[in-house]
Amino acid sequence: MLPGAEVLLVGLFSAKDTEMDTNLDVLAAVVEAYGARVVGRLVQRRGVSHGGADKMAAPFSRRTLVSAGKAREVADACRARQVRVVVFANPLTEHQRAVLGEMFGCTVISGEDLPTRGG
């Protein structure tokens, strides 16, 4: 699935998360260790708006994890960059994988599905 694939990284992070870039860098390294090429990163920050501090760790949607607007942005990026796999930094349910895969037109997985290689 990953060797040779164009991959887009996506994550939903709390506005207070100071490790977001580091976490995405680690995920990119894991994806690249599988022989894929990361062609972009899209992030949604939770708590900056739309709900405030009490909802910072909660998903925007049980169906898609991210907001509808962010999901459309990811879908557009997938088409523009011919992405074959989207890897979320967040855990996903099987239902979310199916819904997002249909929306994005490609395979959708979570980074936790990719154990680190060689380490």
A tleap script that builds the chain and sets N, CA, C and O, in Angstrom:
source leaprc.protein.ff14SB
mol = sequence {
  NMET LEU PRO GLY ALA GLU VAL LEU LEU VAL
  GLY LEU PHE SER ALA LYS ASP THR GLU MET
  ASP THR ASN LEU ASP VAL LEU ALA ALA VAL
  VAL GLU ALA TYR GLY ALA ARG VAL VAL GLY
  ARG LEU VAL GLN ARG ARG GLY VAL SER HIE
  GLY GLY ALA ASP LYS MET ALA ALA PRO PHE
  SER ARG ARG THR LEU VAL SER ALA GLY LYS
  ALA ARG GLU VAL ALA ASP ALA CYS ARG ALA
  ARG GLN VAL ARG VAL VAL VAL PHE ALA ASN
  PRO LEU THR GLU HIE GLN ARG ALA VAL LEU
  GLY GLU MET PHE GLY CYS THR VAL ILE SER
  GLY GLU ASP LEU PRO THR ARG GLY CGLY
}
set mol.1.N position { 0.814 -1.201 0.000 }
set mol.1.CA position { 0.000 0.000 0.000 }
set mol.1.C position { 0.856 1.263 0.000 }
set mol.1.O position { 0.561 2.197 -0.746 }
set mol.2.N position { 1.912 1.317 0.819 }
set mol.2.CA position { 2.704 2.538 0.919 }
set mol.2.C position { 3.907 2.633 -0.014 }
set mol.2.O position { 4.201 3.732 -0.484 }
set mol.3.N position { 4.618 1.547 -0.310 }
set mol.3.CA position { 5.800 1.711 -1.153 }
set mol.3.C position { 5.493 2.424 -2.470 }
set mol.3.O position { 4.650 1.981 -3.250 }
set mol.4.N position { 6.190 3.532 -2.701 }
set mol.4.CA position { 6.008 4.309 -3.923 }
set mol.4.C position { 4.803 5.228 -3.925 }
set mol.4.O position { 4.598 5.954 -4.898 }
set mol.5.N position { 4.001 5.225 -2.878 }
set mol.5.CA position { 2.774 6.022 -2.847 }
set mol.5.C position { 3.048 7.479 -2.507 }
set mol.5.O position { 3.957 7.801 -1.742 }
set mol.6.N position { 2.239 8.345 -3.094 }
set mol.6.CA position { 2.197 9.753 -2.705 }
set mol.6.C position { 1.279 9.818 -1.494 }
set mol.6.O position { 0.139 9.359 -1.560 }
set mol.7.N position { 1.762 10.386 -0.381 }
set mol.7.CA position { 1.032 10.368 0.883 }
set mol.7.C position { 0.828 11.787 1.401 }
set mol.7.O position { 1.719 12.632 1.323 }
set mol.8.N position { -0.362 12.023 1.927 }
set mol.8.CA position { -0.691 13.286 2.582 }
set mol.8.C position { -0.872 13.001 4.067 }
set mol.8.O position { -1.614 12.090 4.437 }
set mol.9.N position { -0.205 13.767 4.915 }
set mol.9.CA position { -0.364 13.638 6.359 }
set mol.9.C position { -1.435 14.618 6.823 }
set mol.9.O position { -1.468 15.768 6.383 }
set mol.10.N position { -2.305 14.160 7.709 }
set mol.10.CA position { -3.378 15.001 8.234 }
set mol.10.C position { -3.441 14.805 9.739 }
set mol.10.O position { -3.253 13.695 10.236 }
set mol.11.N position { -3.706 15.882 10.459 }
set mol.11.CA position { -3.831 15.759 11.902 }
set mol.11.C position { -4.774 16.775 12.496 }
set mol.11.O position { -4.893 17.900 12.011 }
set mol.12.N position { -5.439 16.360 13.553 }
set mol.12.CA position { -6.267 17.243 14.378 }
set mol.12.C position { -5.534 17.392 15.699 }
set mol.12.O position { -5.288 16.404 16.391 }
set mol.13.N position { -5.186 18.617 16.050 }
set mol.13.CA position { -4.396 18.874 17.241 }
set mol.13.C position { -5.041 19.957 18.095 }
set mol.13.O position { -5.665 20.886 17.583 }
set mol.14.N position { -4.879 19.820 19.382 }
set mol.14.CA position { -5.301 20.853 20.312 }
set mol.14.C position { -4.493 22.116 20.055 }
set mol.14.O position { -3.324 22.043 19.675 }
set mol.15.N position { -5.105 23.261 20.260 }
set mol.15.CA position { -4.389 24.526 20.111 }
set mol.15.C position { -3.241 24.633 21.108 }
set mol.15.O position { -2.299 25.394 20.889 }
set mol.16.N position { -3.313 23.881 22.194 }
set mol.16.CA position { -2.257 23.910 23.209 }
set mol.16.C position { -1.129 22.922 22.922 }
set mol.16.O position { -0.139 22.900 23.653 }
set mol.17.N position { -1.253 22.109 21.883 }
set mol.17.CA position { -0.247 21.091 21.565 }
set mol.17.C position { 1.007 21.760 21.014 }
set mol.17.O position { 0.997 22.291 19.904 }
set mol.18.N position { 2.075 21.732 21.785 }
set mol.18.CA position { 3.332 22.343 21.354 }
set mol.18.C position { 4.221 21.353 20.605 }
set mol.18.O position { 5.279 21.729 20.103 }
set mol.19.N position { 3.798 20.086 20.527 }
set mol.19.CA position { 4.586 19.047 19.875 }
set mol.19.C position { 4.049 18.669 18.489 }
set mol.19.O position { 4.484 17.673 17.910 }
set mol.20.N position { 3.117 19.449 17.959 }
set mol.20.CA position { 2.472 19.106 16.697 }
set mol.20.C position { 3.495 18.887 15.569 }
set mol.20.O position { 3.452 17.862 14.889 }
set mol.21.N position { 4.400 19.832 15.372 }
set mol.21.CA position { 5.372 19.703 14.283 }
set mol.21.C position { 6.281 18.498 14.484 }
set mol.21.O position { 6.588 17.782 13.531 }
set mol.22.N position { 6.707 18.276 15.709 }
set mol.22.CA position { 7.551 17.115 16.011 }
set mol.22.C position { 6.807 15.823 15.728 }
set mol.22.O position { 7.364 14.902 15.132 }
set mol.23.N position { 5.547 15.748 16.153 }
set mol.23.CA position { 4.744 14.541 15.911 }
set mol.23.C position { 4.566 14.290 14.418 }
set mol.23.O position { 4.622 13.142 13.976 }
set mol.24.N position { 4.355 15.333 13.645 }
set mol.24.CA position { 4.213 15.160 12.198 }
set mol.24.C position { 5.546 14.778 11.553 }
set mol.24.O position { 5.568 14.004 10.595 }
set mol.25.N position { 6.647 15.308 12.064 }
set mol.25.CA position { 7.960 14.926 11.541 }
set mol.25.C position { 8.230 13.440 11.779 }
set mol.25.O position { 8.744 12.749 10.899 }
set mol.26.N position { 7.883 12.956 12.969 }
set mol.26.CA position { 8.068 11.528 13.285 }
set mol.26.C position { 7.192 10.684 12.374 }
set mol.26.O position { 7.646 9.675 11.834 }
set mol.27.N position { 5.933 11.091 12.199 }
set mol.27.CA position { 5.025 10.351 11.324 }
set mol.27.C position { 5.553 10.340 9.886 }
set mol.27.O position { 5.495 9.311 9.213 }
set mol.28.N position { 6.059 11.465 9.422 }
set mol.28.CA position { 6.625 11.525 8.066 }
set mol.28.C position { 7.801 10.567 7.926 }
set mol.28.O position { 7.935 9.898 6.901 }
set mol.29.N position { 8.648 10.495 8.936 }
set mol.29.CA position { 9.795 9.587 8.888 }
set mol.29.C position { 9.347 8.130 8.827 }
set mol.29.O position { 9.935 7.328 8.101 }
set mol.30.N position { 8.309 7.785 9.586 }
set mol.30.CA position { 7.778 6.418 9.553 }
set mol.30.C position { 7.212 6.104 8.172 }
set mol.30.O position { 7.492 5.048 7.606 }
set mol.31.N position { 6.413 7.028 7.631 }
set mol.31.CA position { 5.817 6.832 6.306 }
set mol.31.C position { 6.912 6.660 5.254 }
set mol.31.O position { 6.815 5.783 4.396 }
set mol.32.N position { 7.944 7.485 5.317 }
set mol.32.CA position { 9.034 7.402 4.346 }
set mol.32.C position { 9.834 6.111 4.508 }
set mol.32.O position { 10.372 5.591 3.530 }
set mol.33.N position { 9.919 5.589 5.732 }
set mol.33.CA position { 10.593 4.311 5.960 }
set mol.33.C position { 9.862 3.164 5.263 }
set mol.33.O position { 10.465 2.133 4.965 }
set mol.34.N position { 8.594 3.337 5.008 }
set mol.34.CA position { 7.799 2.348 4.273 }
set mol.34.C position { 7.908 2.545 2.760 }
set mol.34.O position { 7.267 1.824 1.995 }
set mol.35.N position { 8.707 3.504 2.329 }
set mol.35.CA position { 8.933 3.703 0.900 }
set mol.35.C position { 7.963 4.657 0.237 }
set mol.35.O position { 7.901 4.713 -0.992 }
set mol.36.N position { 7.204 5.407 1.017 }
set mol.36.CA position { 6.258 6.373 0.462 }
set mol.36.C position { 6.898 7.758 0.423 }
set mol.36.O position { 7.947 7.993 1.023 }
set mol.37.N position { 6.252 8.656 -0.285 }
set mol.37.CA position { 6.729 10.042 -0.384 }
set mol.37.C position { 5.655 10.966 0.172 }
set mol.37.O position { 4.537 11.000 -0.341 }
set mol.38.N position { 5.987 11.712 1.212 }
set mol.38.CA position { 5.050 12.671 1.799 }
set mol.38.C position { 5.008 13.905 0.899 }
set mol.38.O position { 6.024 14.569 0.693 }
set mol.39.N position { 3.822 14.204 0.366 }
set mol.39.CA position { 3.674 15.330 -0.557 }
set mol.39.C position { 2.986 16.530 0.080 }
set mol.39.O position { 2.832 17.570 -0.559 }
set mol.40.N position { 2.573 16.389 1.337 }
set mol.40.CA position { 1.959 17.525 2.012 }
set mol.40.C position { 1.474 17.170 3.397 }
set mol.40.O position { 1.388 16.003 3.780 }
set mol.41.N position { 1.159 18.227 4.140 }
set mol.41.CA position { 0.637 18.098 5.502 }
set mol.41.C position { -0.513 19.091 5.649 }
set mol.41.O position { -0.394 20.257 5.273 }
set mol.42.N position { -1.610 18.618 6.194 }
set mol.42.CA position { -2.731 19.501 6.502 }
set mol.42.C position { -3.107 19.296 7.962 }
set mol.42.O position { -3.218 18.165 8.436 }
set mol.43.N position { -3.300 20.392 8.657 }
set mol.43.CA position { -3.551 20.351 10.085 }
set mol.43.C position { -4.791 21.155 10.421 }
set mol.43.O position { -5.045 22.214 9.848 }
set mol.44.N position { -5.555 20.629 11.362 }
set mol.44.CA position { -6.657 21.388 11.932 }
set mol.44.C position { -6.366 21.551 13.415 }
set mol.44.O position { -6.089 20.578 14.116 }
set mol.45.N position { -6.430 22.780 13.880 }
set mol.45.CA position { -6.190 23.077 15.288 }
set mol.45.C position { -7.532 23.216 15.988 }
set mol.45.O position { -8.408 23.946 15.526 }
set mol.46.N position { -7.691 22.520 17.095 }
set mol.46.CA position { -8.944 22.555 17.854 }
set mol.46.C position { -8.762 23.434 19.075 }
set mol.46.O position { -7.786 23.289 19.812 }
set mol.47.N position { -9.698 24.346 19.290 }
set mol.47.CA position { -9.647 25.212 20.452 }
set mol.47.C position { -9.325 26.642 20.100 }
set mol.47.O position { -9.495 27.540 20.924 }
set mol.48.N position { -8.854 26.869 18.861 }
set mol.48.CA position { -8.588 28.225 18.404 }
set mol.48.C position { -9.898 28.955 18.196 }
set mol.48.O position { -10.006 30.149 18.476 }
set mol.49.N position { -10.884 28.242 17.709 }
set mol.49.CA position { -12.227 28.781 17.521 }
set mol.49.C position { -13.199 27.613 17.563 }
set mol.49.O position { -12.781 26.485 17.825 }
set mol.50.N position { -14.450 27.843 17.318 }
set mol.50.CA position { -15.468 26.793 17.253 }
set mol.50.C position { -15.517 25.910 18.494 }
set mol.50.O position { -15.454 24.686 18.374 }
set mol.51.N position { -15.624 26.488 19.660 }
set mol.51.CA position { -15.840 25.651 20.825 }
set mol.51.C position { -14.983 25.944 22.021 }
set mol.51.O position { -15.325 25.549 23.136 }
set mol.52.N position { -13.882 26.622 21.825 }
set mol.52.CA position { -13.084 27.027 22.954 }
set mol.52.C position { -12.314 25.921 23.641 }
set mol.52.O position { -12.204 24.803 23.137 }
set mol.53.N position { -11.788 26.257 24.793 }
set mol.53.CA position { -10.853 25.396 25.507 }
set mol.53.C position { -11.464 24.088 25.984 }
set mol.53.O position { -10.765 23.077 26.054 }
set mol.54.N position { -12.742 24.081 26.312 }
set mol.54.CA position { -13.342 22.858 26.855 }
set mol.54.C position { -13.472 21.747 25.812 }
set mol.54.O position { -13.728 20.599 26.176 }
set mol.55.N position { -13.303 22.056 24.544 }
set mol.55.CA position { -13.430 21.046 23.487 }
set mol.55.C position { -12.116 20.783 22.753 }
set mol.55.O position { -12.118 20.163 21.689 }
set mol.56.N position { -11.012 21.239 23.300 }
set mol.56.CA position { -9.747 21.158 22.572 }
set mol.56.C position { -9.327 19.754 22.181 }
set mol.56.O position { -8.696 19.581 21.138 }
set mol.57.N position { -9.648 18.757 22.966 }
set mol.57.CA position { -9.220 17.390 22.660 }
set mol.57.C position { -10.278 16.596 21.907 }
set mol.57.O position { -10.035 15.450 21.530 }
set mol.58.N position { -11.442 17.183 21.685 }
set mol.58.CA position { -12.553 16.463 21.045 }
set mol.58.C position { -12.500 16.593 19.522 }
set mol.58.O position { -12.086 17.628 18.999 }
set mol.59.N position { -12.920 15.541 18.811 }
set mol.59.CA position { -12.994 15.649 17.347 }
set mol.59.C position { -14.088 16.626 16.933 }
set mol.59.O position { -15.032 16.859 17.687 }
set mol.60.N position { -13.965 17.191 15.747 }
set mol.60.CA position { -15.012 18.058 15.216 }
set mol.60.C position { -16.228 17.240 14.825 }
set mol.60.O position { -17.362 17.703 14.944 }
set mol.61.N position { -15.987 16.021 14.358 }
set mol.61.CA position { -17.063 15.171 13.866 }
set mol.61.C position { -16.749 13.716 14.175 }
set mol.61.O position { -15.618 13.269 13.986 }
set mol.62.N position { -17.744 12.978 14.650 }
set mol.62.CA position { -17.541 11.536 14.860 }
set mol.62.C position { -17.402 10.824 13.524 }
set mol.62.O position { -16.798 9.754 13.447 }
set mol.63.N position { -17.957 11.411 12.475 }
set mol.63.CA position { -17.937 10.800 11.151 }
set mol.63.C position { -16.596 11.006 10.426 }
set mol.63.O position { -16.092 10.096 9.768 }
set mol.64.N position { -16.033 12.205 10.555 }
set mol.64.CA position { -14.842 12.546 9.777 }
set mol.64.C position { -13.660 13.010 10.610 }
set mol.64.O position { -12.598 13.286 10.051 }
set mol.65.N position { -13.802 13.105 11.902 }
set mol.65.CA position { -12.795 13.608 12.834 }
set mol.65.C position { -12.587 15.111 12.666 }
set mol.65.O position { -12.738 15.862 13.630 }
set mol.66.N position { -12.246 15.556 11.475 }
set mol.66.CA position { -12.015 16.977 11.201 }
set mol.66.C position { -13.317 17.640 10.773 }
set mol.66.O position { -14.319 16.959 10.552 }
set mol.67.N position { -13.310 18.959 10.657 }
set mol.67.CA position { -14.506 19.685 10.229 }
set mol.67.C position { -14.812 19.390 8.761 }
set mol.67.O position { -13.954 18.901 8.026 }
set mol.68.N position { -16.031 19.688 8.345 }
set mol.68.CA position { -16.433 19.465 6.950 }
set mol.68.C position { -15.550 20.270 5.999 }
set mol.68.O position { -15.176 19.782 4.932 }
set mol.69.N position { -15.222 21.483 6.380 }
set mol.69.CA position { -14.372 22.326 5.536 }
set mol.69.C position { -12.967 21.757 5.384 }
set mol.69.O position { -12.401 21.778 4.291 }
set mol.70.N position { -12.406 21.252 6.475 }
set mol.70.CA position { -11.067 20.664 6.410 }
set mol.70.C position { -11.106 19.376 5.589 }
set mol.70.O position { -10.179 19.096 4.829 }
set mol.71.N position { -12.168 18.595 5.738 }
set mol.71.CA position { -12.303 17.368 4.952 }
set mol.71.C position { -12.339 17.705 3.457 }
set mol.71.O position { -11.725 17.004 2.651 }
set mol.72.N position { -13.052 18.771 3.083 }
set mol.72.CA position { -13.081 19.191 1.662 }
set mol.72.C position { -11.689 19.635 1.207 }
set mol.72.O position { -11.270 19.336 0.089 }
set mol.73.N position { -10.982 20.346 2.077 }
set mol.73.CA position { -9.632 20.791 1.746 }
set mol.73.C position { -8.704 19.594 1.513 }
set mol.73.O position { -7.905 19.604 0.576 }
set mol.74.N position { -8.806 18.574 2.353 }
set mol.74.CA position { -7.995 17.365 2.185 }
set mol.74.C position { -8.377 16.666 0.877 }
set mol.74.O position { -7.500 16.241 0.124 }
set mol.75.N position { -9.671 16.544 0.607 }
set mol.75.CA position { -10.122 15.900 -0.635 }
set mol.75.C position { -9.577 16.633 -1.857 }
set mol.75.O position { -9.120 15.996 -2.807 }
set mol.76.N position { -9.620 17.957 -1.842 }
set mol.76.CA position { -9.082 18.747 -2.956 }
set mol.76.C position { -7.580 18.528 -3.109 }
set mol.76.O position { -7.081 18.396 -4.226 }
set mol.77.N position { -6.863 18.489 -1.995 }
set mol.77.CA position { -5.414 18.259 -2.042 }
set mol.77.C position { -5.095 16.871 -2.579 }
set mol.77.O position { -4.129 16.697 -3.322 }
set mol.78.N position { -5.904 15.884 -2.207 }
set mol.78.CA position { -5.692 14.520 -2.705 }
set mol.78.C position { -5.821 14.464 -4.220 }
set mol.78.O position { -5.015 13.829 -4.900 }
set mol.79.N position { -6.833 15.130 -4.735 }
set mol.79.CA position { -7.016 15.146 -6.190 }
set mol.79.C position { -5.895 15.916 -6.888 }
set mol.79.O position { -5.369 15.462 -7.904 }
set mol.80.N position { -5.535 17.063 -6.355 }
set mol.80.CA position { -4.519 17.908 -6.985 }
set mol.80.C position { -3.144 17.263 -6.981 }
set mol.80.O position { -2.366 17.444 -7.918 }
set mol.81.N position { -2.840 16.508 -5.929 }
set mol.81.CA position { -1.503 15.922 -5.780 }
set mol.81.C position { -1.457 14.436 -6.105 }
set mol.81.O position { -0.426 13.790 -5.921 }
set mol.82.N position { -2.566 13.893 -6.587 }
set mol.82.CA position { -2.675 12.473 -6.928 }
set mol.82.C position { -2.243 11.579 -5.771 }
set mol.82.O position { -1.457 10.647 -5.938 }
set mol.83.N position { -2.778 11.891 -4.596 }
set mol.83.CA position { -2.454 11.157 -3.375 }
set mol.83.C position { -3.124 9.794 -3.405 }
set mol.83.O position { -4.298 9.681 -3.760 }
set mol.84.N position { -2.377 8.757 -3.033 }
set mol.84.CA position { -2.935 7.404 -2.961 }
set mol.84.C position { -3.289 6.994 -1.544 }
set mol.84.O position { -4.135 6.124 -1.336 }
set mol.85.N position { -2.628 7.635 -0.546 }
set mol.85.CA position { -2.869 7.282 0.851 }
set mol.85.C position { -2.846 8.552 1.700 }
set mol.85.O position { -1.948 9.384 1.571 }
set mol.86.N position { -3.845 8.684 2.567 }
set mol.86.CA position { -3.841 9.738 3.588 }
set mol.86.C position { -3.566 9.058 4.921 }
set mol.86.O position { -4.231 8.088 5.286 }
set mol.87.N position { -2.577 9.579 5.642 }
set mol.87.CA position { -2.233 9.033 6.950 }
set mol.87.C position { -2.562 10.092 8.006 }
set mol.87.O position { -1.992 11.183 8.010 }
set mol.88.N position { -3.491 9.749 8.898 }
set mol.88.CA position { -3.872 10.643 9.985 }
set mol.88.C position { -2.936 10.448 11.168 }
set mol.88.O position { -2.543 9.322 11.474 }
set mol.89.N position { -2.584 11.524 11.822 }
set mol.89.CA position { -1.795 11.467 13.042 }
set mol.89.C position { -2.647 10.955 14.205 }
set mol.89.O position { -2.114 10.550 15.238 }
set mol.90.N position { -3.961 10.975 14.035 }
set mol.90.CA position { -4.907 10.589 15.086 }
set mol.90.C position { -5.428 9.174 14.854 }
set mol.90.O position { -5.451 8.690 13.722 }
set mol.91.N position { -5.846 8.516 15.934 }
set mol.91.CA position { -6.533 7.230 15.759 }
set mol.91.C position { -7.851 7.445 15.005 }
set mol.91.O position { -8.508 8.473 15.171 }
set mol.92.N position { -8.223 6.479 14.187 }
set mol.92.CA position { -9.479 6.545 13.421 }
set mol.92.C position { -10.297 5.282 13.651 }
set mol.92.O position { -9.749 4.195 13.833 }
set mol.93.N position { -11.606 5.443 13.641 }
set mol.93.CA position { -12.485 4.279 13.685 }
set mol.93.C position { -12.599 3.707 12.274 }
set mol.93.O position { -12.263 4.373 11.295 }
set mol.94.N position { -13.073 2.476 12.183 }
set mol.94.CA position { -13.290 1.880 10.859 }
set mol.94.C position { -14.299 2.704 10.054 }
set mol.94.O position { -14.149 2.875 8.845 }
set mol.95.N position { -15.320 3.208 10.733 }
set mol.95.CA position { -16.325 4.029 10.050 }
set mol.95.C position { -15.692 5.310 9.501 }
set mol.95.O position { -15.972 5.697 8.366 }
set mol.96.N position { -14.845 5.968 10.290 }
set mol.96.CA position { -14.167 7.174 9.812 }
set mol.96.C position { -13.282 6.865 8.611 }
set mol.96.O position { -13.244 7.638 7.654 }
set mol.97.N position { -12.573 5.743 8.654 }
set mol.97.CA position { -11.721 5.353 7.523 }
set mol.97.C position { -12.548 5.194 6.248 }
set mol.97.O position { -12.156 5.654 5.176 }
set mol.98.N position { -13.689 4.540 6.385 }
set mol.98.CA position { -14.547 4.304 5.220 }
set mol.98.C position { -15.116 5.609 4.673 }
set mol.98.O position { -15.076 5.848 3.466 }
set mol.99.N position { -15.639 6.445 5.549 }
set mol.99.CA position { -16.232 7.721 5.120 }
set mol.99.C position { -15.172 8.613 4.475 }
set mol.99.O position { -15.389 9.166 3.397 }
set mol.100.N position { -14.033 8.745 5.140 }
set mol.100.CA position { -12.963 9.601 4.622 }
set mol.100.C position { -12.372 9.041 3.333 }
set mol.100.O position { -12.053 9.800 2.417 }
set mol.101.N position { -12.224 7.734 3.254 }
set mol.101.CA position { -11.707 7.124 2.030 }
set mol.101.C position { -12.599 7.416 0.835 }
set mol.101.O position { -12.114 7.686 -0.263 }
set mol.102.N position { -13.905 7.361 1.057 }
set mol.102.CA position { -14.844 7.688 -0.023 }
set mol.102.C position { -14.754 9.165 -0.390 }
set mol.102.O position { -14.774 9.517 -1.569 }
set mol.103.N position { -14.656 10.026 0.617 }
set mol.103.CA position { -14.553 11.470 0.361 }
set mol.103.C position { -13.263 11.827 -0.370 }
set mol.103.O position { -13.270 12.646 -1.288 }
set mol.104.N position { -12.152 11.205 0.044 }
set mol.104.CA position { -10.846 11.569 -0.493 }
set mol.104.C position { -10.492 10.818 -1.773 }
set mol.104.O position { -9.624 11.253 -2.529 }
set mol.105.N position { -11.158 9.700 -2.015 }
set mol.105.CA position { -10.868 8.907 -3.206 }
set mol.105.C position { -9.568 8.127 -3.107 }
set mol.105.O position { -8.930 7.841 -4.121 }
set mol.106.N position { -9.172 7.781 -1.874 }
set mol.106.CA position { -7.939 7.020 -1.680 }
set mol.106.C position { -8.017 6.269 -0.352 }
set mol.106.O position { -8.996 6.391 0.384 }
set mol.107.N position { -6.992 5.505 -0.059 }
set mol.107.CA position { -6.905 4.769 1.194 }
set mol.107.C position { -6.642 5.749 2.334 }
set mol.107.O position { -5.849 6.679 2.190 }
set mol.108.N position { -7.311 5.536 3.465 }
set mol.108.CA position { -7.109 6.367 4.656 }
set mol.108.C position { -6.739 5.451 5.813 }
set mol.108.O position { -7.450 4.493 6.117 }
set mol.109.N position { -5.617 5.760 6.451 }
set mol.109.CA position { -5.173 4.993 7.604 }
set mol.109.C position { -4.747 5.948 8.714 }
set mol.109.O position { -4.665 7.161 8.521 }
set mol.110.N position { -4.483 5.375 9.862 }
set mol.110.CA position { -3.957 6.127 10.996 }
set mol.110.C position { -2.478 5.797 11.152 }
set mol.110.O position { -2.041 4.694 10.822 }
set mol.111.N position { -1.721 6.746 11.651 }
set mol.111.CA position { -0.311 6.504 11.899 }
set mol.111.C position { -0.072 5.345 12.843 }
set mol.111.O position { 0.967 4.688 12.776 }
set mol.112.N position { -1.036 5.088 13.730 }
set mol.112.CA position { -0.854 3.964 14.655 }
set mol.112.C position { -0.934 2.616 13.943 }
set mol.112.O position { -0.600 1.587 14.530 }
set mol.113.N position { -1.370 2.612 12.688 }
set mol.113.CA position { -1.380 1.389 11.884 }
set mol.113.C position { 0.008 1.062 11.342 }
set mol.113.O position { 0.222 -0.014 10.785 }
set mol.114.N position { 0.946 1.986 11.503 }
set mol.114.CA position { 2.290 1.841 10.936 }
set mol.114.C position { 3.330 1.748 12.050 }
set mol.114.O position { 3.890 2.759 12.474 }
set mol.115.N position { 3.581 0.540 12.515 }
set mol.115.CA position { 4.615 0.421 13.547 }
set mol.115.C position { 5.941 0.929 12.991 }
set mol.115.O position { 6.222 0.774 11.802 }
set mol.116.N position { 6.747 1.531 13.847 }
set mol.116.CA position { 8.038 2.029 13.402 }
set mol.116.C position { 8.886 0.858 12.940 }
set mol.116.O position { 8.835 -0.235 13.502 }
set mol.117.N position { 9.649 1.112 11.924 }
set mol.117.CA position { 10.526 0.070 11.363 }
set mol.117.C position { 11.932 0.253 11.897 }
set mol.117.O position { 12.441 1.369 12.007 }
set mol.118.N position { 12.533 -0.854 12.220 }
set mol.118.CA position { 13.928 -0.848 12.635 }
set mol.118.C position { 14.170 -0.174 13.969 }
set mol.118.O position { 15.291 0.239 14.269 }
set mol.119.N position { 13.126 -0.062 14.768 }
set mol.119.CA position { 13.459 0.591 15.988 }
set mol.119.C position { 12.436 0.440 17.019 }
set mol.119.O position { 12.593 0.955 18.126 }
savepdb mol mol.pdb
quit
